[in-house]
């Protein structure tokens, strides 16, 4: 599938992998893809992200809030955990379940639209419809729905046509 990515999107995915490694994550998950996309938004997806206020900083704050809430649900106190500094993971993070599922949806979106290359727009829609991992909670914190994000991307693509 990676060979069908638009060249600039490959860089975004590689940056997502770096972000996962920098935080010590054992796997690259959908949230890393979202952060990678937010760091260098381009095209219709970039314009939609800017219009919706989906900046890297805002997404990171929502991820932090979702992480804290998940820890609280299982009785872990964040202040104690926060004292442990993140360690850069040795080696390359493996593909996580949420990222794999997201990329499958991304590819299906490109095929459904008749596009030959997977681009930022397809990835944003794939991310918005991620049902596994932290993305659903993050979207709830951001007060965004997958349907709204998809609608905005489709409108932006039509404007550019």
N, CA, C and O of each residue as an XYZ file, in Angstrom:
644
protein
N       0.826     -1.193      0.000
C       0.000      0.000      0.000
C       0.869      1.254      0.000
O       0.503      2.260     -0.609
N       2.018      1.204      0.680
C       2.862      2.384      0.830
C       3.264      2.961     -0.522
O       3.457      4.171     -0.645
N       3.392      2.104     -1.543
C       3.787      2.586     -2.869
C       2.696      3.410     -3.545
O       2.968      4.126     -4.509
N       1.463      3.314     -3.051
C       0.380      4.098     -3.638
C       0.189      5.445     -2.930
O      -0.702      6.215     -3.288
N       1.014      5.722     -1.939
C       0.946      7.012     -1.255
C       1.525      8.096     -2.143
O       2.523      7.878     -2.830
N       0.901      9.259     -2.132
C       1.496     10.425     -2.779
C       2.834     10.682     -2.077
O       2.942     10.470     -0.869
N       3.857     11.137     -2.819
C       5.197     11.287     -2.220
C       5.224     12.110     -0.934
O       5.922     11.748      0.012
N       4.475     13.209     -0.886
C       4.497     14.028      0.319
C       3.824     13.337      1.504
O       4.171     13.608      2.654
N       2.867     12.449      1.238
C       2.206     11.718      2.307
C       3.147     10.688      2.924
O       3.054     10.401      4.117
N       4.040     10.136      2.131
C       5.029      9.199      2.676
C       5.846      9.887      3.769
O       6.135      9.287      4.804
N       6.213     11.136      3.535
C       6.962     11.900      4.529
C       6.169     12.094      5.810
O       6.730     12.042      6.905
N       4.880     12.316      5.681
C       4.012     12.488      6.848
C       3.960     11.199      7.664
O       4.003     11.234      8.894
N       3.868     10.073      6.981
C       3.821      8.782      7.672
C       5.166      8.509      8.357
O       5.200      7.992      9.474
N       6.254      8.851      7.700
C       7.566      8.663      8.324
C       7.711      9.573      9.550
O       8.294      9.169     10.556
N       7.186     10.790      9.467
C       7.232     11.698     10.620
C       6.378     11.147     11.756
O       6.748     11.283     12.922
N       5.259     10.538     11.443
C       4.415      9.917     12.471
C       5.181      8.805     13.178
O       5.073      8.646     14.393
N       5.937      8.055     12.430
C       6.743      6.985     13.025
C       7.801      7.571     13.957
O       8.061      7.022     15.028
N       8.411      8.683     13.550
C       9.393      9.359     14.406
C       8.728      9.849     15.694
O       9.298      9.723     16.778
N       7.533     10.403     15.573
C       6.815     10.895     16.751
C       6.539      9.743     17.716
O       6.684      9.900     18.928
N       6.149      8.607     17.190
C       5.902      7.441     18.037
C       7.188      7.038     18.765
O       7.167      6.761     19.964
N       8.294      7.007     18.041
C       9.574      6.623     18.650
C      10.004      7.626     19.717
O      10.501      7.234     20.772
N       9.817      8.905     19.450
C      10.231      9.942     20.403
C       9.482      9.854     21.721
O      10.023     10.207     22.768
N       8.253      9.391     21.679
C       7.469      9.271     22.909
C       7.644      7.917     23.581
O       7.076      7.667     24.644
N       8.423      7.052     22.964
C       8.649      5.739     23.541
C       7.547      4.744     23.246
O       7.497      3.673     23.851
N       6.666      5.085     22.324
C       5.551      4.184     21.993
C       6.081      2.914     21.326
O       6.949      2.992     20.457
N       5.577      1.763     21.717
C       6.018      0.515     21.086
C       5.479      0.336     19.675
O       6.012     -0.442     18.884
N       4.400      1.080     19.370
C       3.801      0.948     18.046
C       3.332      2.294     17.531
O       3.006      3.202     18.296
N       3.307      2.393     16.214
C       2.777      3.587     15.549
C       1.269      3.397     15.474
O       0.780      2.438     14.878
N       0.542      4.320     16.085
C      -0.918      4.211     16.115
C      -1.541      5.366     15.344
O      -0.836      6.249     14.856
N      -2.850      5.353     15.238
C      -3.576      6.378     14.475
C      -3.307      7.775     15.016
O      -3.244      8.729     14.241
N      -3.146      7.916     16.329
C      -2.893      9.253     16.879
C      -1.567      9.827     16.389
O      -1.437     11.042     16.241
N      -0.588      8.969     16.137
C       0.689      9.444     15.588
C       0.505      9.910     14.143
O       1.113     10.891     13.713
N      -0.336      9.197     13.407
C      -0.639      9.624     12.033
C      -1.338     10.984     12.043
O      -1.044     11.846     11.215
N      -2.267     11.168     12.988
C      -2.975     12.445     13.082
C      -2.005     13.576     13.422
O      -2.081     14.657     12.839
N      -1.105     13.331     14.352
C      -0.110     14.355     14.698
C       0.820     14.642     13.517
O       1.173     15.794     13.267
N       1.214     13.597     12.797
C       2.052     13.789     11.615
C       1.340     14.611     10.558
O       1.944     15.481      9.930
N       0.066     14.342     10.360
C      -0.727     15.095      9.388
C      -0.890     16.549      9.835
O      -0.840     17.463      9.012
N      -1.081     16.754     11.120
C      -1.274     18.117     11.638
C       0.007     18.940     11.574
O      -0.040     20.166     11.478
N       1.143     18.266     11.627
C       2.415     18.996     11.601
C       2.658     19.650     10.246
O       3.173     20.767     10.181
N       2.299     18.974      9.181
C       2.527     19.492      7.832
C       1.264     19.363      6.993
O       1.271     18.664      5.980
N       0.179     20.023      7.394
C      -1.053     19.874      6.620
C      -0.917     20.516      5.238
O      -0.328     21.587      5.089
N      -1.461     19.853      4.255
C      -1.383     20.375      2.887
C      -2.686     20.072      2.161
O      -3.481     19.238      2.594
N      -2.885     20.765      1.055
C      -4.025     20.512      0.190
C      -5.352     20.747      0.885
O      -5.453     21.526      1.834
N      -6.358     20.059      0.391
C      -7.708     20.207      0.936
C      -7.744     19.810      2.405
O      -8.421     20.460      3.201
N      -7.030     18.758      2.778
C      -7.011     18.325      4.175
C      -6.424     19.408      5.065
O      -6.930     19.649      6.160
N      -5.380     20.051      4.616
C      -4.763     21.126      5.390
C      -5.705     22.305      5.581
O      -5.785     22.880      6.666
N      -6.416     22.658      4.521
C      -7.365     23.773      4.627
C      -8.505     23.426      5.579
O      -8.947     24.276      6.353
N      -8.984     22.185      5.527
C     -10.051     21.748      6.428
C      -9.544     21.744      7.869
O     -10.235     22.216      8.772
N      -8.351     21.218      8.085
C      -7.805     21.183      9.441
C      -7.655     22.596     10.002
O      -7.956     22.837     11.171
N      -7.192     23.524      9.173
C      -7.037     24.913      9.623
C      -8.396     25.520      9.950
O      -8.551     26.185     10.974
N      -9.378     25.293      9.087
C     -10.716     25.859      9.296
C     -11.363     25.293     10.561
O     -12.072     26.008     11.269
N     -11.120     24.014     10.844
C     -11.711     23.375     12.023
C     -10.868     23.583     13.285
O     -11.252     23.156     14.374
N      -9.728     24.235     13.128
C      -8.858     24.480     14.290
C      -8.108     23.252     14.752
O      -7.753     23.139     15.925
N      -7.867     22.334     13.840
C      -7.162     21.104     14.187
C      -5.648     21.287     14.039
O      -5.011     20.692     13.170
N      -5.107     22.116     14.900
C      -3.657     22.343     14.899
C      -2.968     21.210     15.659
O      -3.601     20.481     16.423
N      -1.686     21.081     15.438
C      -0.922     20.059     16.142
C      -1.016     20.262     17.655
O      -1.178     19.295     18.400
N      -0.917     21.504     18.110
C      -0.966     21.791     19.545
C      -2.333     21.421     20.139
O      -2.407     20.841     21.222
N      -3.393     21.756     19.433
C      -4.742     21.449     19.937
C      -4.978     19.935     19.974
O      -5.573     19.412     20.916
N      -4.509     19.251     18.948
C      -4.651     17.795     18.913
C      -3.841     17.174     20.044
O      -4.311     16.245     20.701
N      -2.631     17.672     20.278
C      -1.800     17.131     21.349
C      -2.460     17.336     22.711
O      -2.422     16.444     23.559
N      -3.062     18.499     22.922
C      -3.769     18.748     24.194
C      -4.928     17.756     24.359
O      -5.152     17.238     25.453
N      -5.660     17.496     23.275
C      -6.772     16.543     23.336
C      -6.253     15.128     23.591
O      -6.868     14.369     24.340
N      -5.137     14.773     22.980
C      -4.533     13.461     23.231
C      -4.123     13.333     24.692
O      -4.341     12.293     25.313
N      -3.528     14.389     25.240
C      -3.124     14.375     26.651
C      -4.337     14.223     27.560
O      -4.306     13.473     28.535
N      -5.407     14.945     27.228
C      -6.632     14.864     28.025
C      -7.239     13.467     27.948
O      -7.696     12.932     28.958
N      -7.245     12.880     26.769
C      -7.781     11.528     26.594
C      -6.931     10.517     27.357
O      -7.467      9.590     27.963
N      -5.615     10.687     27.331
C      -4.699      9.798     28.051
C      -4.962      9.880     29.553
O      -5.045      8.856     30.231
N      -5.089     11.084     30.059
C      -5.354     11.280     31.485
C      -6.686     10.646     31.875
O      -6.781     10.013     32.927
N      -7.707     10.805     31.049
C      -9.012     10.222     31.327
C      -8.947      8.694     31.306
O      -9.576      8.032     32.132
N      -8.188      8.139     30.366
C      -8.051      6.677     30.290
C      -7.348      6.143     31.543
O      -7.738      5.111     32.090
N      -6.323      6.846     31.983
C      -5.637      6.426     33.211
C      -6.568      6.507     34.413
O      -6.584      5.608     35.254
N      -7.338      7.577     34.492
C      -8.266      7.749     35.617
C      -9.299      6.622     35.640
O      -9.700      6.172     36.714
N      -9.731      6.162     34.459
C     -10.722      5.078     34.395
C     -10.200      3.791     35.019
O     -10.981      2.979     35.516
N      -8.891      3.600     34.996
C      -8.320      2.384     35.581
C      -7.619      2.664     36.908
O      -6.912      1.807     37.439
N      -7.824      3.883     37.443
C      -7.324      4.209     38.764
C      -5.866      4.611     38.862
O      -5.266      4.505     39.931
N      -5.285      5.071     37.760
C      -3.885      5.504     37.783
C      -3.843      7.018     37.925
O      -4.553      7.739     37.223
N      -3.007      7.489     38.839
C      -2.861      8.910     39.103
C      -1.826      9.501     38.159
O      -0.661      9.106     38.196
N      -2.230     10.436     37.320
C      -1.333     11.032     36.330
C      -0.134     11.747     36.947
O       0.974     11.593     36.433
N      -0.295     12.523     38.023
C       0.887     13.209     38.557
C       2.047     12.262     38.898
O       3.209     12.615     38.696
N       1.747     11.090     39.401
C       2.810     10.123     39.700
C       3.439      9.647     38.398
O       4.664      9.585     38.292
N       2.631      9.316     37.421
C       3.128      8.834     36.142
C       3.903      9.913     35.389
O       4.864      9.613     34.681
N       3.483     11.167     35.544
C       4.115     12.275     34.820
C       5.561     12.497     35.251
O       6.339     13.089     34.503
N       5.926     12.043     36.420
C       7.302     12.210     36.879
C       8.285     11.291     36.161
O       9.496     11.499     36.225
N       7.775     10.302     35.494
C       8.633      9.374     34.755
C       8.861      9.962     33.366
O       7.915     10.073     32.586
N      10.098     10.341     33.040
C      10.337     10.961     31.735
C      10.162      9.953     30.600
O      10.509      8.781     30.748
N       9.617     10.415     29.455
C       9.490      9.494     28.312
C      10.875      9.106     27.811
O      11.805      9.912     27.823
N      10.993      7.882     27.382
C      12.262      7.409     26.847
C      12.098      7.115     25.370
O      11.126      6.494     24.939
N      13.069      7.576     24.612
C      13.049      7.267     23.184
C      13.219      5.771     23.025
O      14.121      5.167     23.605
N      12.375      5.209     22.265
C      12.394      3.761     22.043
C      13.503      3.388     21.074
O      13.724      4.064     20.069
N      14.176      2.336     21.383
C      15.193      1.820     20.456
C      14.477      1.063     19.340
O      13.512      0.337     19.581
N      14.958      1.243     18.147
C      14.349      0.560     17.017
C      13.147      1.318     16.487
O      12.800      2.398     16.967
N      12.537      0.734     15.505
C      11.402      1.352     14.830
C      10.105      0.824     15.410
O       9.924     -0.389     15.516
N       9.194      1.720     15.789
C       7.887      1.242     16.274
C       7.185      0.423     15.191
O       7.215      0.768     14.010
N       6.570     -0.639     15.611
C       5.816     -1.491     14.697
C       4.461     -0.851     14.411
O       4.007      0.024     15.149
N       3.829     -1.293     13.345
C       2.508     -0.777     13.003
C       1.499     -1.293     14.018
O       1.378     -2.500     14.228
N       0.780     -0.376     14.643
C      -0.248     -0.731     15.605
C      -1.579     -0.995     14.925
O      -1.782     -0.669     13.755
N      -2.467     -1.585     15.681
C      -3.783     -1.974     15.139
C      -4.573     -0.773     14.626
O      -5.149     -0.827     13.539
N      -4.604      0.314     15.407
C      -5.414      1.464     14.983
C      -4.850      2.093     13.706
O      -5.612      2.555     12.856
N      -3.529      2.113     13.568
C      -2.919      2.675     12.355
C      -3.195      1.786     11.146
O      -3.487      2.284     10.059
N      -3.103      0.487     11.333
C      -3.380     -0.439     10.228
C      -4.820     -0.292      9.741
O      -5.078     -0.197      8.541
N      -5.753     -0.276     10.697
C      -7.162     -0.135     10.321
C      -7.418      1.212      9.651
O      -8.175      1.296      8.684
N      -6.790      2.254     10.165
C      -6.935      3.586      9.580
C      -6.427      3.603      8.142
O      -7.080      4.156      7.258
N      -5.272      3.002      7.909
C      -4.710      3.005      6.556
C      -5.546      2.171      5.587
O      -5.624      2.494      4.402
N      -6.166      1.107      6.078
C      -7.071      0.332      5.222
C      -8.268      1.191      4.806
O      -8.673      1.184      3.643
N      -8.831      1.934      5.774
C      -9.946      2.835      5.459
C      -9.494      3.937      4.509
O     -10.230      4.326      3.602
N      -8.288      4.432      4.720
C      -7.731      5.478      3.864
C      -7.630      4.989      2.425
O      -7.997      5.700      1.490
N      -7.129      3.770      2.259
C      -7.007      3.186      0.921
C      -8.386      2.989      0.287
O      -8.573      3.282     -0.894
N      -9.338      2.499      1.057
C     -10.701      2.312      0.531
C     -11.305      3.641      0.089
O     -12.011      3.704     -0.917
N     -11.028      4.690      0.838
C     -11.533      6.023      0.492
C     -10.962      6.472     -0.849
O     -11.689      7.005     -1.688
N      -9.664      6.259     -1.055
C      -9.028      6.648     -2.321
C      -9.620      5.859     -3.484
O      -9.905      6.421     -4.542
N      -9.803      4.559     -3.284
C     -10.364      3.705     -4.333
C     -11.797      4.132     -4.639
O     -12.179      4.228     -5.805
N     -12.588      4.389     -3.604
C     -13.987      4.786     -3.803
C     -14.094      6.090     -4.584
O     -15.064      6.300     -5.312
N     -13.115      6.957     -4.438
C     -13.121      8.238     -5.152
C     -12.445      8.143     -6.519
O     -12.395      9.122     -7.263
N     -11.928      6.966     -6.842
C     -11.287      6.777     -8.142
C      -9.911      7.412     -8.244
O      -9.433      7.680     -9.347
N      -9.271      7.655     -7.113
C      -7.944      8.269     -7.120
C      -6.873      7.194     -7.167
O      -7.017      6.131     -6.564
N      -5.802      7.478     -7.887
C      -4.724      6.501     -8.048
C      -3.695      6.559     -6.930
O      -3.000      5.579     -6.664
N      -3.605      7.694     -6.288
C      -2.659      7.873     -5.190
C      -3.425      8.221     -3.915
O      -4.438      8.919     -3.951
N      -2.926      7.727     -2.808
C      -3.512      8.053     -1.514
C      -2.917      9.383     -1.067
O      -1.698      9.537     -0.995
N      -3.792     10.345     -0.766
C      -3.353     11.693     -0.431
C      -3.819     12.071      0.977
O      -4.498     11.303      1.659
N      -3.431     13.280      1.386
C      -3.783     13.800      2.704
C      -5.279     13.716      2.983
O      -5.693     13.368      4.089
N      -6.083     14.035      1.978
C      -7.528     14.062      2.161
C      -8.057     12.688      2.553
O      -8.909     12.560      3.433
N      -7.535     11.663      1.882
C      -7.970     10.300      2.186
C      -7.558      9.922      3.606
O      -8.318      9.284      4.335
N      -6.349     10.322      3.988
C      -5.864     10.014      5.338
C      -6.709     10.709      6.397
O      -7.047     10.098      7.411
N      -7.054     11.972      6.182
C      -7.871     12.680      7.169
C      -9.224     12.006      7.343
O      -9.709     11.869      8.466
N      -9.832     11.587      6.250
C     -11.114     10.877      6.348
C     -10.918      9.534      7.046
O     -11.723      9.157      7.898
N      -9.860      8.813      6.695
C      -9.571      7.537      7.358
C      -9.362      7.712      8.851
O      -9.843      6.910      9.651
N      -8.641      8.766      9.226
C      -8.414      9.048     10.648
C      -9.722      9.393     11.354
O      -9.982      8.921     12.461
N     -10.529     10.207     10.714
C     -11.792     10.630     11.332
C     -12.691      9.443     11.640
O     -13.459      9.478     12.601
N     -12.603      8.397     10.835
C     -13.477      7.234     11.014
C     -12.803      6.098     11.773
O     -13.292      4.968     11.755
N     -11.702      6.379     12.431
C     -11.022      5.374     13.245
C     -11.870      5.062     14.470
O     -12.275      5.967     15.200
N     -12.133      3.793     14.689
C     -12.984      3.368     15.803
C     -12.201      2.679     16.914
O     -12.759      2.377     17.969
N     -10.918      2.430     16.689
C     -10.075      1.719     17.638
C      -9.026      2.684     18.171
O      -8.514      3.516     17.422
N      -8.700      2.583     19.454
C      -7.650      3.416     20.021
C      -8.175      4.725     20.566
O      -9.325      4.816     20.996
N      -7.326      5.741     20.547
C      -7.648      7.006     21.200
C      -8.390      8.011     20.317
O      -8.967      8.968     20.833
N      -8.385      7.816     19.022
C      -8.974      8.814     18.121
C     -10.449      9.101     18.431
O     -10.824     10.273     18.457
N     -11.294      8.114     18.663
C     -12.693      8.458     18.981
C     -12.819      9.377     20.194
O     -13.619     10.312     20.177
N     -12.049      9.126     21.235
C     -12.083      9.985     22.416
C     -11.544     11.373     22.138
O     -12.062     12.364     22.653
N     -10.512     11.443     21.329
C      -9.926     12.735     20.966
C     -10.935     13.570     20.179
O     -11.088     14.765     20.432
N     -11.622     12.939     19.227
C     -12.631     13.670     18.448
C     -13.759     14.167     19.341
O     -14.288     15.260     19.138
N     -14.121     13.361     20.328
C     -15.169     13.791     21.265
C     -14.689     15.007     22.057
O     -15.445     15.962     22.236
N     -13.453     14.983     22.528
C     -12.892     16.117     23.258
C     -12.859     17.360     22.373
O     -13.128     18.468     22.836
N     -12.527     17.166     21.095
C     -12.459     18.280     20.146
C     -13.832     18.708     19.635
O     -13.945     19.669     18.874
N     -14.872     17.993     20.055
C     -16.242     18.250     19.627
C     -16.371     18.164     18.101
O     -16.961     19.032     17.457
N     -15.806     17.101     17.552
C     -15.838     16.853     16.105
C     -16.431     15.468     15.865
O     -16.226     14.547     16.656
N     -17.151     15.337     14.792
C     -17.659     14.019     14.416
C     -16.976     13.582     13.125
O     -16.572     14.419     12.318
N     -16.848     12.273     12.930
C     -16.273     11.783     11.674
C     -17.052     12.277     10.459
O     -16.469     12.606      9.425
N     -18.366     12.323     10.595
C     -19.209     12.751      9.482
C     -18.964     14.220      9.128
O     -18.920     14.582      7.952
N     -18.806     15.055     10.144
C     -18.555     16.477      9.895
C     -17.206     16.681      9.203
O     -17.102     17.453      8.250
N     -16.190     15.994      9.680
C     -14.861     16.116      9.060
C     -14.917     15.653      7.614
O     -14.378     16.315      6.727
N     -15.571     14.513      7.369
C     -15.687     13.994      6.005
C     -16.419     14.980      5.111
O     -15.982     15.248      3.992
N     -17.526     15.519      5.595
C     -18.300     16.499      4.825
C     -17.431     17.701      4.467
O     -17.466     18.171      3.330
N     -16.661     18.196      5.413
C     -15.789     19.351      5.165
C     -14.716     19.028      4.135
O     -14.410     19.858      3.280
N     -14.139     17.830      4.208
C     -13.120     17.433      3.229
C     -13.735     17.341      1.841
O     -13.162     17.843      0.873
N     -14.894     16.706      1.737
C     -15.566     16.565      0.436
C     -15.895     17.940     -0.146
O     -15.690     18.173     -1.337
N     -16.406     18.854      0.689
C     -16.705     20.211      0.201
C     -15.436     20.901     -0.286
O     -15.456     21.586     -1.308
N     -14.348     20.725      0.428
C     -13.082     21.371      0.057
C     -12.542     20.783     -1.242
O     -12.008     21.519     -2.072
N     -12.667     19.490     -1.431
C     -12.227     18.846     -2.671
C     -13.043     19.374     -3.843
O     -12.490     19.660     -4.905
N     -14.350     19.504     -3.659
C     -15.221     20.012     -4.723
C     -14.861     21.458     -5.088
O     -14.897     21.838     -6.258
N     -14.516     22.255     -4.075
C     -14.111     23.650     -4.347
C     -12.860     23.691     -5.222
O     -12.720     24.549     -6.094
N     -11.961     22.751     -4.973
C     -10.698     22.725     -5.706
C     -10.819     22.157     -7.099
O      -9.901     22.307     -7.905
N     -11.930     21.505     -7.406
C     -12.107     20.882     -8.738
C     -12.445     21.890     -9.797
O     -12.623     21.528    -10.960
